[in-house]
């Protein structure tokens, strides 16, 4: 199954960021620099963000 893009919101500053659901590296917020996701071998683990919507 292929990954999808997701729009997420940073828990610290509220900025909205588009990420890939199967990211293989750490993703940081472009506004405040906090960690949004960490790699987990498959799907990216959402750490400092909450999902808003899946983008087709």
N, C-alpha and C positions, 0 to 999 in steps of 0.2 A: 504494500500500500504506500502510496506517495504521500509526502508531507504537504501541508497547506500553510498559507500565510495567515497570521492571526494579528488582530489589533489588540494590544494590551495597554493597561493603564498602570503607571508607576505608583506604588503605594506611598512613596515618600513625597513626591512633588505633584502627582496627578497628570503628568505629561503622557500623551498617547503615542505609542511607538508600534510600528509594524515589524513583526519578527517571523522567522520561519519556524514551524512547529518541530522540526527535526534538526535544530541547530547543534553543531558539534563543538562549539566553543562558548565561553561565557559571553553574555550580552549585557552591556551596561547601558543605563539610561543616558540619552544624549543631552539631557538638561542638567541633572544633578550628579550623574556618575555612579549611582547605586546599582548593584547587581540585580538584573531582572530575571535572568535564567542561568542555569548551570547545566552542562551536558550530563546525560545519564545513560548513554549507550543506545538510546532509541529516540524517544521524544524528549525534547528539552524540558527540564523540570522548572516550573514557574516558581521563583523564589521571592522576588520583591515586586511582583506585579499581579494583577488580576485580569483575566480574559474579558474582552468586551464583545468581540465578534470574530467569526471565521471569514476570511476573504477568499472567495472562489477564484 
